[in-house]
Amino acid sequence: MNKTLYLLKMQLSKEFTYKQNLLVASLLAECSSKTEFVTLINQTLEVQPIKSLLLKVLYSRQWDYQVTQVQRFCEVISLLDKTYPNRLAEIYHPPILLFLQGDKTLLNSRITSIVGARFASTYSEDCLRPIIARLVETNQTTCSGLAKGVDGFCHEQTLAQKGKTIAVLGHGLRHCYPKSHEGLLDEIKRSGLLVSEYLPDTPPTRFRFPERNRIIAGLCQNIIVSEARQKSGSLITANLALQENRNVFAIPGPITSKLSQGTNALIESGATPLLFSNIDQLG
């Protein structure tokens, strides 16, 4: 029984909640055959409609064509696969499935995530350029969200220095947001890794970007925040990283800049200020 394909069919059916998917994943982890799985379904679940849906997914060929199309377009791994990154599996609400294009071995490399303002100043670029050079020099993989500003600079600078980078998308792999990053997305696909928890045709919508932030935080050992306003998405990512016991670094900025309010507040609350003198702490 291919457990990952079963979970993919569940997602394609669009009939199940995240909690139901997670429960089924835990049941699948305990069995090695369809017969054992059916037995567990009957023993564990009390609601008949859910049982019927699960059996339909198990025996129906309704989603076979869609499964084939997805497999031809990208690689799919599940929470139950050996290649699924351990760090990500440990977070609160780990993605059940990951859709990948590129070098999936990067998922288990030493990863430093870099996030920050979408409308960052040249201050971020001046600070991050030598930091990224150090990460590349020490064979670390960078990770970010392909957004404008700091995210895009992280990917571009890593590739320019012949390093490896992971882009975690807030939409399916058939889309690119922002459109201006289509060339960058293609380059990451060739030289790094694209990651999404969404089916390939899923369009970008506002609520999905905060969801993908937990993956950016979950994949890494270290996270760096450069220029962030108060209540920004970057701070959400940093706080998620703190909750998952990651090393959180913030680049301090001038107190006169609104873009420094978030990073300076992170430092005040316990994040490590990242200076040129302590770059080696990144490993």
C-alpha positions, 0 to 999 in steps of 0.5 A: 500500500502506497501511503503517500499516494493515499494521502495525496488522494485524500487531499485531491478529494478535498473532503477532509480537514487537516485534523482528519488527514493527520489522524489518518496519517497516524493510522497509516503509520501503524499498518502495512496493508490495505486489510490492516488499514481497513481494520484500523479505520473500523476500530478507531473511527465512529462516524460512518460518513468519514469511514465511507469516504476513506474507503472510497479513497482507498478503492475508487480510481476516481483520482488516478488521473490527477495523481498521475498528473501531479507525479509527472509535474513534481515529487510528492513526499508525506509525513510518513516518508523517510525523506521527510525532514525530521525538524519539520515533522516535529513542529506544531501542525506539520504539513502532511504532504510536501510538493517539491521541484529541485534537489530534495536532499536540501531538506535535510541539509543545515538550513538558515532561514532569512526573512524580512521586510518586503520593502527593505532598504539597502541596509538589509542588502549591505548587512546580508551580503557578507552574512550569506557569503558566510553561510555559503562558505560553510555549506549551509542552505538558505531558506526564504519565501520568494517574496519581494524584498529580503526574501528575494534578495536572500535567494538571489544572493545565495545563487549568485555566490553559487550556494543552495537555497530553498523557496517555500511557496504560499501557493501551488508549484504551477504559480509564481507570486510575485510574477516578477520573480518567475525567472528567480523561481525557475533558477531555484528549481534548477539549482535549489529547491521549491517547496509547497504544501499545496496542490500544484494548481492552488493559487496564491491567496493572502491567508496561505502566506502566514501558513507557509511561514511555519514551514520556513521556521520549521525547516531551519536550525537558525533564522535571521530577521532583517528589517521588520515592522512591528506586527509583520509577517517576519515577526510571526515567522520569528516567533514560530521559530522561537516556539520550535526552539530554533536559534533566532538572530535579528539584525539591529537597526537605527531606532529612527527607522520604522523598519527596525522596530520589529528587529530591535523588539526581537532583540529586546525580547531575547533574540541574538543581535547579529553583527559582523563580529559574531557571524561565526555563531551561525555555524 
